[in-house]
Amino acid sequence: MAASRGTPAVELEIEGLPVRLSNPDRVYFSERGETKLDLARYYESVGPGIVNALRERPCMLHRFPKGVDGPKVHQKRLPAGAPPWVETVRLHFPRYGLHADELCVTKLADVIWAVQMSTVEFHPWNSRRADTESPDEWRIDLDPMPECPFDRVRRAAEVTHEVLGELGAVGWPKTSGGSGLHVYVRIEPRWGFKDVRRGALAFAREVERRLPDDVTTTWWRKDRSPSDLFVDYNQNARDHTIAAAYSVRGNPRGTVSAPLRWDEVADALPDDFTIATMPARFAELGDLHAGIDDAIFDFAPLLEWAERDERDGRDTPPEPEPEPS
């Protein structure tokens, strides 16, 4: 049932800070009927996890002012009306001669205030405020084409885990909240976006070598098979983002980009993890990505792989276009 226009606002106290939530009974997720207030309560329930995923990172917001069945707004700039305690980070876009002050989460109240501004999805950069041009997170995006079965995604995740182990890297898997899987690796912020993307491409090509019938690194979508699994190294390009761990996705079911243990990958299904199921899971398991900052990988070997591929005549595809404002 649609919310009444007269539904009064509520004030939530989040770690000592007041956050006013207007239209708390507006239905955001039509499959089960969760409301804007339910969304805020969800983010409270996974608070340490979502803050850990977003902390100190420029964050693009995917806002749904009428709920997820309505139009989506991709917002880089902080929405107007933020309280003084909400922090930002300034990003520059030389190609367009523009800048944007993006949300920079440092505490749970920042997340809940963004929900007040109709944010459902949080898409952080893979760099932090201290040096926005030097990523500290390498992102492996196992992105299935429309006819790719999920078993193929799982196989690619297993091989990803295998190759990471050979490199001595710790990977932190999660569902995408859609049809794929992500694996994050913490790295030292010593390299720029172009180098991290080059290394990510070299890694993707190694996974492709081991699963040639399942995996592709083909740049142009039109050249991929509908059943291919694309290892999307472009998520490491500047100004490209994907949903954070614990971010809800903008679909009627309210699926969540859910951290996993590696031993869960073989059986997990993306639809298992929603705003309805994740609070109990988080209460039981805590933040499965809590140790990521303590597992820093030396990215240099992947740049050596990239140089090897380039010597062998493998080119580096052009940079993707920036995400929409």
N, C-alpha and C positions, 0 to 999 in steps of 0.2 A: 504494500500500500504506500502511495506517495506521502511524503511528510507534509504536514500542515505548514502553511506559510507562517502561522503564528507561533510555531514551536519556539519556546524561549531558549536563549543561549545558556550554556552552562560554563562554569569556570572550573578548570582543573588545576590542581596544585601539583606541579612537576618538580620534584626536588627543591621545593621552596620557592619556585617561581610560578606566578599565575599565568595561565593560558586560557583565554576566552575562546570557547568553541561555539560558533553560531550554527544554526540548523543541525543540531546534533542527531535528529531523527531522520535526516535525509537518507534515503536508501542509496548506497553506493554500489552494492554487489547484488545483482538481481537473482542469482541462482538460489541463495539462501536468505537474502534480505538483510545482510549486514549493513549497518548505517555508518555515517561519518563518526559518531561516537564509538562505535565498535572498532573502527579503523584506528582511532586514537588509542583505545584500550589495548588493541593488538600491539601497537608499537611500544606502549608502556610495558607489556608483558615480555618483550624481547629487547628491552632497553639497552642492556650492556652490549648485546650483539650488534644492533643497528648502529649504535654510537661507535663501536670499535670499527665497523666497516666504513663509516663516513668520516671519522675524526680527522680534522685539519685538511680535508680534501675539498677543492672546489666541487660544487654539486649542482648538476642540472636537475630541474624538477619537472616531472610529468604530472600536470594538474588536470583534474576532471571536475569542473565546477558543478556539473549536474549528475555526477556519478559516472561509473565506467561505461554505461551505455550511451552516454552523451559525448560531446566533442572533447578532444584532448588538446591541451596547451603545452607545448615544449617551452620551458622557461629557463633561460640562462640567468638573467638578471633577477636579483632578489625582488620579490613582489613588494609594492609599496605598503607602508603601515607597520613595518616590523618594530617590535619593541627594542629599546636601546641595548638589551643584552644579546640580541642576535648578531652574530659576527659574519663578516664577509671576507672574500679574497678577490682582489682585482686581477683580471686576466686581460691580456692585450691580444688583439687580432690584427697583426700588421697588414695582412692581405686586404682588409677592408678599412683600415684606419680607425678601428673601433675598440672599445674596451667594455667589459661587463664586470659588475660586482656580483659575484655568485655567493650563494649561501655557503658557509663554512661551519659545519657542525662541530661543536666542542662539547655538547651536553644534550641530554634527552629533551629538554624543553625546546631546543631548536627544532627537533624533529616534530614534536607535537604542534608547535606553532606552524610549521609547514603543512601539517594536516589541516589545521584551521584554514589555511589558504588553498585547500582542496587538493593538496599533493597526495597522490597515491604511490607513485614510483620515485625512488631516489637513485640517480645515476651519477656517481662520483667519478672524478678524474682518477687516473692511476698515479698521480703525483700529489704532493702535499703543499700547503701554504708556504712553508719555509723556502721551497725552490720548485715552483710550479713547472719549470721546464725540464726537470730531471725526474723521471718516473722512479718510484720505489716498489712498483707492483707490476709484474709481468702477468698478462692475462691470456689464458688459453681458452678459446671459445670453440666448443664442438657444436657446430651449427648445422643441423640437418636440413636438407632440401625437403620439399613437401611430401615426397613419397619415400623418404628414408625411414626405415623401421628403427624403433628405439634400441633394439638389440645391437644395431650397427653403432649407435652412439656409445653403448656400453663397451663394445669391443675397442673402440677408439680410446675410451677412457682408460681401459686396462693397459693398452699399449702406451698411452701417455704416462701412466704411472710407472710403467717399466722403464721407459726412457729417462724419466726424471730420476728414478733410482740409480740408473747407471751414471748420471751426471752428478749424483750426490745432492740433488735438490729435493726439498719437501714441497709437495703440491697439496693444496687445500681445495677439495672439490665441493661443488654445490650444484643444485639444479639451477637452470636458468629462470625457472618460473614459467617457461614456455615448453618447447619440445627438445631442448638441448641440455648440455652440461657445460659448466665452466670449471676451470682449475686455475687457482691463483698461486703465484710464487712471489715471495718477498725478495727484492733485490736491493743492492746498495744504490742510492741515487747518484750514480757516477756518470750515467750516459743520458743522452738526449732521446727524444721520441723516435727519431729516424733510426738510430742504432738499435733501440729496443725492438722496434718493428722489424728490422733486418734480422735480428737474432730470433725473434718469434717466428718469422718466415722459415728460417733454417730449421728450427725445431719442427714446425709443421711439415716440412718436406721429409724429415726423418720419419715421422709418423706415417706419412704417405708412402714412403718406401716399404715400410713394414706391412701396410695394409693397402696395397695398390688397387684392390678391387672394391674397397669400401670408402676410401678417403681421397679427397682432392684438395689441392691448393690453387686450383684454377681461378684466376682473378675475375674473369667476366662471368657473371651469373648465367648468361645465355649459353655459355660453353660448358656448363655443368649438366650432368644428368639429374633428372628429378629425384633419383634415389641416392644421390651422392651425399656424403657427409663432408662439409667444408670446414677445415680448421682455419678459423677466421683470425689471422694474425693482425688484421686491420684494427682490431679493438685496442691495439697498442699505439695507434697513430694519435697525434695531438688533437685534442678536442673531440675524441671519440670515446663514448662511455657505454657501459652496460649496467644493468640493474645490480645494486649492491646486494651482498648477503643480507638476508632478512627483509629485503624490499618486497612489498606486495606488488603484484602485476595488475595492470588495468584490464582485467577480464571479468566476466560475470561470476566466475567461481572464486575469485580472490586467491589465485595461486601465489605462492611465495618462492622466491629464490632462496632455497633452503640448503645450508651447509650439511654435508654428509660425512660420515666416516667412510674410508675406502672400502671397508667390508660391506657397506650398504649399497654400493653402486650396482652390484649384480642384480639386486631385487627392487631397488627404488623406482618408483614411477612419479613423474612430475606432478600429476594430479593428486598425489597423496598428501602434498604439503600446501596447506591453505591457511587463511587467517583463523579458520575454525580449529585446525589441528595443531598448528605450531605452538601456541602458548603452552600446552601440556608437554609437548616435546622439549621445549626450551626449559621448562621447569625441571624436567627429568635430567636432561643432558647438559644444560648450560650452553655456552657459546662454543661450538665445535671449532671455530676459527680463532679462539682466544690466544693460541700460541704463535700465531703467524709472524708477529714482529720479532720473535726470537729465533726464527729459522731463515736467516738471510743467505741467499745463494749468490755466488760469484758468477755474474752473467758473462764474463769474458769468454769462456769456451764456446758459447753460442755465436759470438761474433767471429770466432775462428771458423766455426762451421759455415757462417755466412760468406766469409772470404773464400773458403774452399768451393762453395757452390758457385760463387761469382767467377772464380778461376776456371771452373768447368763450363762456363757459358750460361749459367742460370741467371737471368736478370731479376732485378727487384722491381715489381710493378709500381706504377705511379701512386702517389699518396691519394687516399680517398678524399672526397669533398668533406668539408666540416659539417657537423650536425646542424640541423635547423635551430634557429634561435627560439 
